[in-house]
Amino acid sequence: MNNVTGESDSSGERRRKVRRRLSDEEVAARNKKRRRIQIGCGVGVLAVVGFAGWLGYEGLQAKSNLEKAQDFAMQAKDALLSGDTEAATRAAGDADRYAREAQGSVDSFPWRAAGAVPWLGSPFDSTRQMTTIVTGLTADVLLPAVDAGSAVSPDQLILDGARINLAALRDAAPVLETTAAAITDLDAQAQEVDGTYIGLLNDARLDLQDQVSELSGLLNNTSTAAQIAPAMLGADGPRSYFIGFQTNAEARGTGGLLGGFAVAEADDGAVRMNEVASNRELKFDYQPLDLGPDFKQAYGHSRATQDFRNSNVSSHFPYAGQIWQSMWEQETGERVDGAIATDPVALSYVLEVVGDVTLPTGEKITADNVVELTESTAYSRFGDDQAARKAYLEMVAKTVVEKLTGSISRPQALLEALGRAASEGRLAVWSSDPEEQEVLAGTALGHVVPDDPAPYAGVVINNLGGNKLDYYLEREIEYSAGSCEGETRDSTVTVRLTNNLPQGDYTTYVAGMFDNPIGAPVGTNLADVALLTTQGAKLKKTTVNGTSGFVFNSSELGHPMFNAQVPIPQGETVEIVYTLSEPTASGSARVPVQPLVDSPTVSINVPECSS
């Protein structure tokens, strides 16, 4: 038993030792495996840290170079505008260099890999998009634009005596056309740059969009000028233009009543005013002009082509231009080559640049008082003495014209003022030359009703009382439409008109009606409110202050037009609501603003549909 027991004890001990040896081996293997894992993790961590470091370095480089490129790009633009071509060349070169370095960073593997991560990678992708735009801006726009520096620089464009440098414009036309096309494409790209959750990067995106948009406007306007301005300003022989001074205290489609006019002659870039006069020189009964059946149906009752007072009831300025051309030819036998319209608000922008003018009487006309003087004060000052008032306004116009045809000390500011006036529809131009007019129609200067199917809501007011109450008119316009799901959608255009005439004593000429078919009290504004709608739209109903209203139907350039005639009592607001069914057309919704005295509130809630 003892031997057996001893063997058993010895065998068990050996087994325990084997198990202990196996356990030690397992532990060693496990430790070895653990070390391999730790080494692998360490290598992974080092790789991640290295990737992050590389990415961080590229990010800092890209951010720094992109900011420098943008800064130098704006310096180049400013230098071009100030006429310093040498500085513009240096700045454009620096902008191009830094943009290329930034592009190298964002085109790197870590940047593209980071940008591919959903949501988290959005800052990297947005930065890469912005860098691509800045690179294109410097290489395809700024560097070539420097070669056309004399054309885009107002100091070089406007010579002594307000003469335009037509040779520089023509020489620069090819380069300007190329750069304008490039910046237009870059502007579209900039507006599509994706937003991100990093606030500073979003701010940079918005700044870039503004900068590219501003430069796009500058170069496209200059390119357009280079295409048509030389011929229009007499490079190939003298040109003449009828200039209408609109009084928007009495609303008309293109702005206001034709209160005065001038005839200008352009020859080799220099402009001379041959005549400045009030509308008392014009007639109420010219021979009619055929502008087509739609025009006749819409405006024939107002004798628009025969009576100068209604010559611009349509908001489509080319109609007014042709009518003014016809009237002047009947007056003098002279056929002008085009027409221009402006108003006192535009004049105030110009006076901010050229300074005050002093009338022969010693009275000063300034940017601050010209609108009130010509559209309000003059009526109270002269009462019912219309001849004296018109003589006064004629004197104002002549004095300002003399100022404008003199030396221009701040040409860049003047061009900006004119650009502002054009963007608001307060400066409109029509040419009788079809090719020139086609170019003008694509710009704010054309002031045209577009002949296309995109969503449209043009609210046009014409004064029916023959008074001056639109000086006190305040407008609100809202255009909303349903989704893009069906072939048609419901839409609504709401127009609120407020008569802000203060309490006081007013002449009948200012606050009465030459014909009062509704027996309204003095101070009531009687307005024809036309709505030009999306092509193919149908009117479902119209309400005025919640009550069903009557409208006249017609059309203009394919746009159905609905006219409601409403009295607006003194101190009150009238609300007109047009409920429509319109085609679900592609394109951005447009609500053009008629250039009256006020700056209306415009609200658009129309989804943009794809074709």
C-alpha positions in Angstrom: 0.0 0.0 0.0 2.8 2.3 0.9 4.6 1.6 -2.4 1.4 2.2 -4.3 0.7 5.2 -2.3 4.2 6.5 -2.8 3.9 6.0 -6.6 0.6 7.8 -6.6 2.1 10.7 -4.6 5.1 10.9 -7.0 2.9 10.7 -10.1 0.6 13.4 -8.9 3.5 15.7 -8.0 4.9 15.2 -11.5 1.5 16.0 -13.0 1.3 19.2 -10.9 4.8 20.2 -12.0 3.8 19.7 -15.7 0.7 21.7 -15.2 2.8 24.4 -13.5 5.3 24.3 -16.4 2.4 24.5 -18.9 1.0 27.4 -17.1 4.3 29.2 -17.1 4.5 28.6 -20.9 1.0 29.8 -21.4 1.7 32.9 -19.3 4.9 33.6 -21.3 3.0 33.1 -24.6 0.2 35.4 -23.3 2.7 38.0 -22.3 4.4 37.7 -25.6 1.1 38.1 -27.4 0.2 41.1 -25.1 3.5 42.7 -26.0 2.8 42.3 -29.7 -0.6 43.8 -29.2 0.9 46.7 -27.2 3.5 47.3 -29.9 0.8 47.1 -32.6 -1.4 49.5 -30.6 1.6 51.8 -30.1 2.3 51.7 -33.8 -1.4 52.4 -34.5 -1.4 55.3 -32.0 1.8 56.7 -33.5 0.2 56.4 -37.0 -3.0 58.2 -35.9 -0.9 60.8 -34.1 1.3 61.2 -37.2 -1.8 61.4 -39.4 -3.4 64.0 -37.1 -0.1 65.9 -37.0 0.3 65.8 -40.7 -3.4 66.9 -41.1 -3.0 69.6 -38.5 0.1 70.9 -40.2 -1.6 70.9 -43.6 -4.6 72.5 -42.0 -2.6 75.4 -40.5 -0.8 75.8 -43.8 -4.0 75.8 -45.8 -5.7 78.3 -43.5 -2.8 80.7 -43.4 -2.2 80.5 -47.2 -5.9 80.8 -48.0 -6.3 83.9 -45.8 -3.2 85.5 -47.4 -4.5 84.7 -50.9 -7.9 86.3 -50.1 -6.3 89.3 -48.6 -4.0 89.9 -51.6 -6.9 89.3 -54.0 -8.9 92.1 -52.4 -5.8 94.3 -52.4 -5.5 93.6 -56.1 -9.1 94.5 -56.7 -8.8 97.8 -54.7 -5.6 98.7 -56.5 -7.3 98.1 -59.9 -10.2 100.4 -58.9 -7.8 103.1 -57.7 -5.8 103.0 -61.0 -2.6 101.6 -59.4 -1.8 98.9 -62.0 1.6 98.2 -60.6 0.3 97.5 -57.1 -2.5 95.4 -58.6 0.1 93.3 -60.5 2.1 92.7 -57.3 -0.9 91.9 -55.2 -2.4 89.5 -57.9 0.9 87.7 -58.1 1.1 87.2 -54.3 -2.6 86.1 -54.2 -1.9 83.5 -56.9 1.2 82.2 -55.1 -0.5 81.7 -51.8 -3.6 80.3 -53.4 -1.5 77.6 -55.1 0.2 76.7 -51.9 -3.2 76.4 -50.1 -4.4 74.2 -53.0 -1.4 71.9 -52.5 -2.4 71.4 -48.9 -6.0 70.6 -49.5 -5.2 68.3 -52.4 -3.0 66.1 -50.1 -4.0 62.6 -49.1 -4.8 63.3 -45.4 -7.0 66.2 -46.3 -9.0 64.3 -48.9 -9.3 61.3 -46.5 -10.5 63.5 -43.7 -13.0 65.3 -46.0 -14.5 62.0 -47.0 -15.7 61.3 -43.4 -19.5 62.0 -43.3 -20.4 65.2 -41.3 -17.1 65.2 -39.3 -15.2 65.9 -42.5 -17.3 68.8 -43.7 -14.8 71.5 -42.5 -12.1 69.9 -44.6 -14.4 69.5 -47.7 -15.7 73.1 -47.4 -12.1 74.5 -47.1 -11.1 72.5 -50.2 -14.0 74.0 -52.1 -13.1 77.5 -51.0 -9.5 77.0 -51.9 -10.3 75.8 -55.3 -12.5 78.9 -55.9 -9.7 81.3 -54.6 -7.2 79.6 -56.9 -9.5 80.1 -59.9 -10.1 83.7 -58.8 -6.4 84.6 -58.8 -5.4 82.6 -61.9 -8.3 83.0 -64.2 -9.6 86.4 -63.1 -7.3 88.7 -61.3 -4.1 88.1 -63.2 -5.8 88.6 -66.6 -7.8 91.5 -65.3 -4.6 93.4 -64.4 -3.9 93.5 -68.2 -7.2 95.4 -68.6 -6.5 97.7 -65.6 -7.1 100.9 -67.4 -10.6 99.8 -68.3 -11.7 98.6 -64.8 -10.1 101.6 -63.1 -12.6 104.5 -62.8 -9.7 106.9 -62.5 -8.6 105.9 -66.0 -12.0 105.2 -67.4 -13.4 108.7 -66.7 -11.1 111.4 -68.1 -11.2 115.2 -67.6 -14.5 116.8 -68.5 -16.4 113.6 -67.6 -15.2 112.1 -70.9 -15.1 108.3 -71.2 -11.9 106.6 -72.3 -13.5 104.6 -75.1 -10.2 103.3 -76.6 -9.3 101.7 -73.3 -12.7 100.0 -73.1 -12.5 98.6 -76.6 -8.9 97.4 -76.1 -9.9 95.6 -72.9 -13.1 94.1 -74.2 -11.8 90.6 -75.1 -10.0 90.1 -71.7 -13.0 91.5 -69.8 -15.3 89.1 -71.6 -13.1 86.1 -70.6 -12.7 87.2 -67.0 -16.4 88.0 -66.6 -17.3 84.5 -67.8 -14.7 83.0 -65.3 -15.9 85.0 -62.3 -19.5 84.3 -63.1 -18.7 80.5 -62.9 -16.7 81.0 -59.7 -19.5 83.0 -58.2 -22.0 80.2 -58.8 -19.5 77.7 -57.3 -19.0 80.0 -54.3 -22.7 80.2 -53.6 -22.8 76.4 -53.5 -20.0 75.9 -51.0 -21.2 73.6 -48.2 -21.7 75.0 -44.7 -20.1 73.4 -41.7 -20.4 73.2 -37.9 -17.3 75.3 -37.3 -18.5 78.9 -36.9 -15.2 80.6 -38.0 -15.2 78.5 -41.2 -18.8 79.4 -41.9 -17.9 83.1 -41.5 -15.0 82.7 -44.0 -17.4 81.0 -46.4 -19.9 83.9 -46.3 -17.0 86.4 -46.6 -15.8 84.6 -49.7 -19.2 84.5 -51.2 -19.6 88.3 -50.7 -16.2 89.0 -52.1 -16.6 86.9 -55.3 -20.2 88.2 -55.8 -18.9 91.8 -55.6 -16.1 91.2 -58.0 -18.4 89.4 -60.4 -20.7 92.4 -60.5 -17.8 94.7 -61.1 -16.3 92.7 -64.0 -19.6 91.8 -65.6 -20.7 95.4 -65.6 -17.4 96.5 -67.0 -17.5 93.8 -69.6 -21.0 94.9 -70.6 -19.8 98.5 -70.8 -16.9 97.4 -73.0 -19.2 95.7 -75.4 -21.7 98.5 -76.0 -20.5 101.8 -74.4 -18.0 102.8 -77.1 -20.6 102.8 -79.8 -23.4 104.2 -77.6 -21.0 107.0 -76.5 -20.1 108.0 -80.0 -17.0 106.1 -80.9 -18.3 105.5 -84.4 -20.1 108.8 -84.8 -22.4 111.0 -82.7 -25.4 109.5 -80.8 -28.4 111.3 -79.2 -30.6 110.3 -76.3 -33.9 111.4 -74.8 -33.4 111.6 -71.0 -36.6 111.5 -69.0 -36.6 112.9 -65.4 -39.3 111.0 -63.6 -41.4 112.4 -60.7 -42.1 109.3 -58.7 -44.4 111.3 -56.3 -46.9 110.4 -59.1 -46.4 106.7 -59.8 -45.9 105.3 -63.3 -44.8 101.9 -64.3 -41.1 102.7 -64.8 -41.1 104.9 -61.7 -42.9 108.2 -62.0 -44.5 110.8 -64.3 -42.3 112.3 -67.0 -41.8 115.6 -65.2 -39.0 117.0 -67.3 -36.5 115.9 -70.0 -33.2 116.6 -71.7 -31.7 115.7 -75.0 -28.1 114.6 -74.8 -25.5 114.1 -77.6 -22.6 111.7 -77.2 -19.5 112.1 -79.3 -16.2 110.2 -78.8 -17.0 109.6 -75.1 -18.0 113.2 -74.3 -21.6 114.0 -73.5 -23.3 117.3 -74.0 -26.8 118.4 -73.0 -28.4 120.2 -75.9 -31.7 120.9 -74.2 -33.2 120.7 -70.7 -36.9 121.5 -70.3 -40.0 120.7 -68.2 -42.9 118.6 -69.5 -44.8 121.7 -70.5 -42.9 121.5 -73.8 -44.7 118.2 -74.6 -48.2 117.5 -75.9 -51.1 115.4 -74.8 -51.9 114.2 -78.4 -49.2 112.7 -80.5 -49.7 110.3 -83.4 -50.1 106.7 -81.9 -47.3 104.1 -82.1 -48.1 100.4 -82.7 -46.4 98.3 -79.9 -48.5 95.2 -80.6 -51.9 93.9 -79.6 -51.0 93.0 -76.0 -49.8 96.6 -75.3 -52.9 98.0 -76.9 -55.2 95.8 -74.9 -53.4 96.6 -71.6 -52.7 100.3 -72.1 -54.8 101.5 -75.1 -57.4 103.1 -72.8 -54.7 105.4 -71.3 -53.5 106.6 -74.8 -50.0 105.7 -73.6 -48.3 106.2 -77.0 -50.0 109.6 -77.5 -50.1 111.3 -74.1 -46.7 111.9 -72.5 -48.4 111.7 -69.1 -49.0 108.0 -69.6 -46.0 107.2 -71.8 -44.4 105.0 -69.2 -47.4 103.2 -67.6 -45.8 99.9 -68.4 -43.0 98.7 -66.2 -41.2 97.5 -69.4 -38.8 100.4 -70.1 -38.2 99.6 -73.8 -41.8 100.6 -74.4 -41.3 104.0 -72.7 -38.1 104.4 -74.7 -39.8 103.8 -78.0 -42.7 106.1 -77.1 -40.3 108.9 -76.1 -38.4 108.5 -79.3 -41.6 108.8 -81.3 -42.8 111.8 -79.4 -39.5 113.7 -79.8 -39.4 112.9 -83.5 -42.9 114.3 -84.0 -41.8 117.4 -82.0 -38.5 118.1 -83.8 -38.0 115.7 -86.7 -35.0 114.4 -84.9 -34.8 110.7 -84.2 -32.9 109.9 -81.1 -30.8 106.8 -80.8 -32.1 105.8 -77.4 -33.7 106.8 -74.1 -32.6 107.1 -70.5 -34.7 107.5 -67.4 -33.7 108.6 -63.9 -35.3 110.2 -60.8 -34.6 112.4 -57.8 -33.6 109.5 -55.6 -30.8 108.5 -58.1 -29.8 112.2 -58.2 -29.4 112.2 -54.5 -26.9 109.3 -54.8 -24.9 111.3 -57.4 -24.9 114.5 -55.3 -23.4 112.5 -52.4 -20.4 112.1 -54.7 -20.1 115.4 -56.7 -21.2 117.6 -53.9 -23.9 120.3 -53.5 -25.0 122.5 -56.3 -26.0 126.2 -55.9 -28.9 127.6 -57.9 -28.7 131.1 -59.4 -31.0 132.2 -56.6 -28.3 131.1 -54.0 -30.3 128.1 -52.8 -28.3 124.9 -52.2 -29.4 121.6 -53.6 -27.9 118.7 -51.6 -28.1 114.9 -51.4 -30.2 115.3 -48.3 -32.8 117.7 -49.6 -33.1 117.1 -53.4 -35.9 114.4 -53.1 -38.0 116.4 -50.7 -37.5 119.7 -52.5 -38.4 118.4 -55.9 -41.2 115.9 -54.9 -42.8 117.7 -52.0 -41.6 121.2 -51.0 -41.9 122.6 -54.5 -45.6 121.9 -54.6 -46.3 123.7 -51.3 -43.9 126.5 -52.2 -45.6 127.4 -55.5 -49.1 126.3 -54.7 -51.2 126.3 -57.9 -48.6 128.3 -59.9 -47.6 125.3 -62.0 -45.6 127.5 -64.5 -43.4 128.8 -61.6 -42.9 125.4 -60.1 -41.9 123.8 -63.4 -39.5 126.7 -64.1 -38.0 126.1 -60.7 -37.6 122.3 -61.3 -36.1 123.1 -64.8 -33.6 125.4 -63.1 -32.6 122.6 -60.7 -32.2 120.1 -63.5 -30.0 122.5 -65.6 -27.8 123.4 -62.6 -27.2 119.7 -61.7 -26.5 118.8 -65.3 -23.8 121.5 -65.5 -22.2 120.0 -62.4 -22.2 116.5 -63.8 -20.7 117.5 -67.1 -17.8 119.2 -65.4 -14.7 117.6 -63.8 -15.3 114.5 -61.7 -12.9 114.2 -58.8 -14.2 110.9 -57.4 -14.9 108.7 -60.5 -15.0 105.4 -58.5 -17.6 106.8 -56.1 -19.6 108.1 -59.0 -19.7 104.8 -60.8 -20.8 103.1 -57.5 -23.6 105.7 -57.1 -24.8 105.1 -60.7 -24.5 101.3 -60.1 -26.7 101.7 -57.0 -29.3 103.7 -58.9 -29.3 101.1 -61.7 -29.7 98.2 -59.3 -32.8 99.9 -57.9 -34.3 100.6 -61.3 -33.7 104.3 -60.9 -31.4 104.4 -64.0 -32.8 102.8 -67.1 -31.4 102.7 -70.6 -32.9 101.7 -74.0 -31.1 101.6 -77.3 -32.7 101.6 -80.7 -29.9 99.4 -81.9 -31.1 95.7 -81.6 -27.7 94.3 -80.7 -27.1 96.9 -78.1 -30.6 96.5 -76.7 -30.1 92.7 -76.4 -27.1 93.3 -74.2 -28.9 96.0 -72.1 -31.9 93.7 -71.6 -29.7 91.3 -69.7 -28.6 94.0 -67.2 -30.3 96.0 -64.5 -30.1 99.0 -66.8 -32.5 97.4 -69.2 -35.4 97.5 -66.7 -37.3 94.9 -68.8 -40.1 92.5 -68.0 -38.4 89.1 -68.7 -39.9 86.9 -71.3 -39.3 83.6 -69.5 -41.3 81.0 -67.5 -39.6 81.4 -64.1 -41.7 82.4 -61.1 -42.5 86.1 -61.2 -44.6 88.6 -59.3 -44.2 92.1 -60.6 -46.4 94.6 -58.6 -46.8 97.9 -60.6 -48.6 101.0 -59.4 -50.0 103.7 -61.5 -51.5 106.9 -60.0 -55.1 107.4 -61.1 -55.8 110.6 -59.3 -53.3 112.9 -61.1 -52.0 114.0 -57.6 -48.6 113.7 -55.9 -49.6 111.4 -53.1 -47.2 108.6 -54.0 -44.5 110.6 -52.2 -46.2 109.4 -49.0 -46.9 105.8 -50.2 -45.4 102.9 -48.3 -45.5 99.3 -49.8 -45.2 95.8 -48.5 -45.1 92.8 -50.9 -45.3 89.1 -50.1 -45.0 86.3 -52.6 -45.5 82.7 -51.5 -46.1 79.4 -53.3 -46.6 75.7 -52.6 -44.2 72.8 -53.2 -42.7 71.6 -56.5 -44.5 68.3 -56.5 -47.2 68.8 -59.2 -47.4 70.5 -62.6 -49.1 73.5 -60.9 -49.1 74.9 -57.5 -51.1 77.5 -55.6 -49.5 80.8 -54.9 -50.4 84.1 -53.2 -49.2 87.6 -53.7 -50.2 90.0 -50.9 -49.8 93.8 -51.4 -50.2 96.3 -48.6 -50.3 100.0 -49.4 -50.2 102.6 -46.7 -51.1 106.3 -47.3 -48.8 108.2 -44.9 -49.9 111.7 -45.9 -49.7 113.8 -42.7 -52.5 115.9 -41.5 -52.4 119.4 -43.0 -53.7 121.7 -45.7 -52.9 120.6 -49.2 -53.7 121.9 -52.6 -56.0 119.9 -54.9 -53.0 119.4 -57.2 -51.1 117.6 -54.4 -53.9 115.7 -52.6 -57.0 115.9 -54.7 -58.1 114.1 -57.9 -58.4 115.6 -61.3 -61.3 113.2 -61.8 -62.9 111.8 -58.7 -65.2 109.0 -59.9 -65.5 107.6 -56.3 -66.2 110.8 -54.5 -63.3 110.2 -52.1 -62.2 113.0 -49.7 -59.0 115.0 -50.4 -56.0 113.0 -49.3 -57.2 109.7 -50.8 -54.7 108.0 -53.1 -56.4 106.2 -56.0 -54.1 103.6 -57.4 -54.1 101.1 -60.2 -52.3 98.1 -58.8 -51.2 95.6 -61.5 -49.8 92.2 -60.8 -47.7 90.6 -63.6 -47.6 86.9 -62.8 -45.7 83.8 -63.8 -46.3 82.9 -67.4 -49.3 80.5 -67.6 -50.7 81.6 -64.2 -54.4 81.7 -63.6 -56.2 84.0 -61.1 -58.4 82.2 -58.6 -59.6 85.2 -56.7 -58.7 88.7 -55.5 -59.6 90.3 -52.2 -59.3 93.9 -51.1 -59.3 94.2 -47.3 -60.8 90.7 -47.2 -63.7 91.5 -49.6 -63.9 90.0 -53.1 -62.5 92.6 -55.6 -62.8 93.1 -59.3 -59.8 93.0 -61.6 -59.0 93.7 -65.3 -57.3 91.0 -67.2 -54.6 91.4 -69.8 -51.0 90.2 -70.5 -47.5 91.6 -71.0 -44.7 89.7 -72.7 -46.5 86.4 -71.9 -47.2 87.3 -68.2 -50.9 87.4 -67.3 -51.6 90.8 -65.7 -54.4 91.5 -63.2 -55.2 95.1 -62.4 -57.2 96.2 -59.3 -58.1 99.8 -58.8 -58.2 100.8 -55.1 -58.6 104.0 -53.0 -56.2 104.3 -50.1 -57.6 106.7 -47.5 -55.3 109.1 -45.7 -53.6 107.4 -42.8 -54.9 104.0 -43.7 -53.6 100.7 -45.1 -55.2 98.7 -47.9 -54.4 95.0 -48.4 -54.8 93.3 -51.8 -54.5 89.5 -52.0 -54.1 87.8 -55.3 -54.7 84.0 -55.1 -53.3 82.1 -58.1 -52.6 78.8 -59.6 -49.3 78.9 -61.5 -47.1 76.4 -63.3 -44.4 74.7 -61.2 -41.7 76.4 -63.2 -38.0 76.1 -62.5 -35.8 79.0 -61.5 -35.6 81.5 -58.7 -38.7 83.5 -57.9 -38.4 87.2 -58.8 -40.2 90.2 -57.3 -38.9 93.3 -59.1 -39.3 96.5 -57.2 -40.8 99.5 -58.9 -38.6 102.6 -58.2 -40.8 104.9 -56.1 -39.8 107.1 -53.2 -40.1 104.4 -50.5 -38.0 101.2 -50.0 -40.7 98.5 -49.8 -40.6 95.5 -47.6 -40.4 92.4 -49.9 -40.9 88.8 -48.6 -40.4 85.8 -50.9 -41.4 82.2 -49.8 -41.3 80.3 -53.0 -39.4 76.9 -53.2 -37.0 76.8 -56.1 -37.9 73.9 -58.4 -35.6 72.1 -60.7 -36.3 71.6 -64.4 
